[in-house]
Amino acid sequence: MTSKELFNIFREAACEVYDRREAVSVAHTMLEDLAGISRTRLFLYPDAEIDVPADMERILGELRSGRPVQYITGRCEFNGLEFRVREGVLIPRPETEELVELVAAENAGVRSVLDIGTGSGAIAVSLAKLLPEACVRATDISPEALAIARGNAVANGVDVEFFQADILSESSDWEGTWADAMFDIIVSNPPYIPAGDIPFMHRNVVGYEPHIALFVPDFDPLVFYRAIAGHAVRLLAPGGGLYFEIYEHFAEEMRGLLEGFGFADIEVIRDINGKNRIVRCRKR
């Protein structure tokens, strides 16, 4: 089979789940991850003979079912680094790359960073790469996610300290871990999608990715931000920065919440698509 023929098979299978444009992107990802054929190589050598993956039928079945391509291949790229992912661990998004880039650009030379709700470790590992002088620590409630995150830190050659913690618990349950630490930066991409949005979301997200990492109750959509801001008041050094990824429709509510905790210099930043996506502030 030629590389072009295999690409077309992946694309047609993906078209059963995605629109045409996204199906093309999915097909390119599948071809590169499973057959080692990049977009450039496909363009230059479309008729090159290649080996078909031995479990092709299973792969196509999973693709047609809506299983995310990142779970099929077991990997994704984030901020130029490779991360392992699997069910039970949220797939890092491009919007979160913008959060990481902003934190790194504004905080060269900082000494300590805490990532709350780390998931695959994408934020923590990327910041450890971009801020090599910083001691980076990260928490998550999920032991499965922490196992993946630790592996991703090792694979990318950085030292990150990971701890299991429930950010909705009373502070005394876990803040004692850092009794001797004050952080220069706290960053978090917590669950923020209202549960009422579930019927309108793509099945490859709702059917496969961990709901605990995505959704919040409609009646209290800022529950995680409120808890994290409360921790940040105690854990940030004076002048330290707090960075959040947010749900686009709750920017003003977030501003009010952070003002209530006494944070200063609160700013809402739009992402590349023009949506309210990042809130940053600092401890007085």
C-alpha positions, -999 to +999 in steps of 0.1 A: +000+000+000+012+035-007+014+063+018-013+082-001-036+052+000-032+048+037-038+085+043-070+083+023-082+053+044-076+072+076-093+103+062-124+085+051-127+068+084-123+101+102-149+117+080-175+095+098-169+114+130-153+148+121-160+175+095-138+173+063-112+197+074-107+181+108-107+147+093-077+157+071-058+168+102-067+136+120-055+115+090-022+133+090-017+127+127-025+090+123-002+086+094+027+102+111+022+085+145+014+050+132+034+048+100+061+075+105+050+095+074+050+133+079+030+157+059+061+168+040+070+132+032+035+124+021+036+154-002+070+145-017+065+107-019+028+099-021+034+067-040+060+053-016+052+018-005+047+014+032+038-014+057+002-014+069-002-014+107-008-050+118-039-040+138-054-019+111-090-030+116-089-022+153-074+012+147-101+021+121-129+008+143-117+030+171-114+060+148-149+055+135-162+051+170-151+087+179-122+077+202-098+106+202-068+101+179-045+110+208-059+080+228-055+057+197-019+067+192-012+072+229+006+105+224+001+142+217+023+172+211+022+201+234+044+232+233+069+213+211+072+184+235+057+149+233+033+137+260+019+103+266-019+103+272-046+076+277-081+074+289-085+089+323-061+118+314-073+150+298-058+156+263-039+190+264-054+217+242-037+244+220-054+271+241-034+258+271-002+263+251-010+300+251-013+300+289+021+283+292+037+307+268+024+337+287+035+324+320+070+317+307+073+350+288+064+371+319+083+352+345+119+346+334+141+338+364+113+329+389+123+303+415+091+284+423+060+274+404+029+254+414+006+238+388-027+228+403-047+201+386-018+190+363-034+161+344-008+148+319+017+172+333+017+193+302+018+227+320+042+217+347+066+199+323+065+226+297+072+253+324+101+232+338+116+233+303+110+270+297+119+282+332+149+260+340+158+279+372+124+273+388+115+245+412+082+232+396+057+213+417+023+200+406-008+184+420-037+163+408-065+144+425-061+114+401-033+088+408-036+076+372-030+111+359+000+116+382+015+083+370+013+096+334+026+131+344+056+116+362+064+095+331+061+126+309+085+146+331+111+118+329+106+114+291+111+151+286+141+153+308+128+177+336+125+174+373+090+181+386+077+172+420+042+157+418+017+153+447-018+139+450-041+165+463-078+175+462-080+212+456-115+213+470-104+199+503-097+221+534-063+237+531-049+218+561-054+185+542-026+193+518-010+227+520+012+214+548+032+197+520+047+231+513+049+244+548+083+259+540+074+272+506+060+303+491+054+302+453+063+329+428+037+315+404+006+294+407-010+283+375-041+262+368-063+249+341-091+235+362-124+220+351-146+249+339-172+237+313-208+238+327-225+204+327-253+220+307-230+222+277-226+184+275-254+178+250-238+203+226-202+189+227-185+165+203-189+128+212-151+122+211-148+145+241-179+136+261-176+099+254-140+094+262-122+122+281-125+123+319-155+143+330-139+151+363-113+171+344-138+189+322-171+197+338-185+217+367-220+221+381-242+246+364-251+261+398-215+267+408-193+269+377-164+288+396-161+262+423-125+253+414-114+289+408-127+299+442-109+271+459-076+277+441-078+314+447-082+307+484-051+284+484-032+310+464-038+338+490-019+316+514+007+300+491+018+329+469+047+351+479+039+388+480+037+400+444+034+365+431+014+358+400-018+337+397-027+325+362-059+307+351-073+292+319-110+301+320-144+294+303-149+323+278-183+334+292-172+338+328-145+365+325-163+391+345-174+367+371-137+357+375-127+393+378-152+398+406-141+366+424-104+376+423-112+411+435-130+396+464-099+377+474-079+409+473-058+402+442-044+431+422-037+438+385-064+415+373-064+411+335-085+390+311-066+379+280-081+367+247-068+336+229-058+333+193-095+329+184-105+361+202-121+343+231-116+352+268-093+325+278-067+335+304-070+355+336-039+367+354-034+387+386-010+391+414-010+389+452-006+423+468 
